[in-house]
């Protein structure tokens, strides 16, 4: 009987393994999920903002947040948006790892470091998460230019030990003409946008040399400074319109500061050259 049970256990394990691998092969050969359209992404951002507002009100910071991948979020875009939006809330520390992995890791560490049975029994209380956020995407679609999304949002707050958020959100989003224009610009090759930007920045002081003449006639450092700042503001505004840089992380901020320094230095040099020629 002992050998029979072992054989049956091995056979069951092999069957489960073969079925699992076959399922994964079938999943691998399926078409990849399509990315969200611009309208669906807009609806997603609106729904995620509402969900985060509910979570922030029901489970106020400071808190360590674990976010589980939303059910039916095939591309992962909605979960990524939710994590990013939560990370912008002051006092929220959003974990990069999955809540399950964090739970198992912290419980295993607590059990390994336990010195008595009571500490083993309470190992779950050492998990470094205050709030667990999860949910399910019920529907996401686009009709004409309007995107619609319906999702369930859950947030369990371990501090009072209760389900803080259990809401179903249904929102829609229609792009304005500015959104359509921004989408059209974003679809233009980056090289072409850079050419446009450098051309405008380079030619603007020379095409508006009358501004330098005006500043010279004022014989005021304040007028000269205002002119240089005006050229720089126009250049940076155009940069933002063309590239819509995200300010998340040090990299984009450093690039913007470098662009600002370049524009300021170039505009000062160009104004000095134009002023010298006008004398």
NORNOR-V195504 format. One record per backbone hydrogen bond with DSSP energy under -1.0 kcal/mol. CO is the residue of the C=O (numbers start at 0). NH is the residue of the N-H. Records with the same first field share a line. If there is no record, write none. Layout:
BEGIN
CO=NH  NH
END
This chain:
BEGIN
0=4
1=5
2=6
3=7
4=8
5=9
6=10
7=11
8=12
9=13
10=14
11=15
12=16
13=17
14=18
15=19
16=20
17=21
18=22
19=23
20=24
21=25
22=26
23=27
24=28
36=40
37=41
38=42
39=43
40=44
41=45
42=46
43=47
44=48
45=49
46=50
47=51
48=52
49=53
50=54
51=55
52=56
53=57
54=58
62=92
63=129  130
64=94
65=132
69=72
70=136
71=73
75=79
76=80
77=81
78=82
79=83
80=84
81=85
82=86
85=88
88=91
90=62
92=64
97=101
98=102
99=103
100=104
101=105
102=106
103=107
104=108
105=109
106=110
107=111
108=112
115=119
116=120
117=121
119=122
121=124
122=125
123=126
126=128
129=157
130=65
131=155
132=67
133=153
134=70
135=151
138=149
140=147
142=145
145=142
146=172
147=140
148=170
149=137  138
150=168
151=135
152=166
153=133
154=163  164
155=131
156=160  161
161=156
164=154
166=152
168=150
170=148
172=146
175=179
176=180
177=181
178=182
179=183
180=184
181=185
182=186
184=187
188=192
189=193
190=194
191=195
192=196
193=197
194=198
195=199
196=200
197=201
198=202
199=203
202=206
203=207
207=210
208=212
209=213
210=214
211=215
212=216
213=217
219=223
220=224
221=225
222=226
223=227
224=228
225=229
226=230
227=231
228=232
229=233
230=234
231=235
232=236
233=237
234=238
235=239
236=240
237=241
238=242
239=243
249=253
250=254
251=255
252=256
253=257
254=258
255=259
256=260
257=261
258=262
259=263
260=264
261=265
262=266
263=267
264=268
265=269
266=270
267=271
268=272
269=273
270=274
271=275
272=276
273=277
END
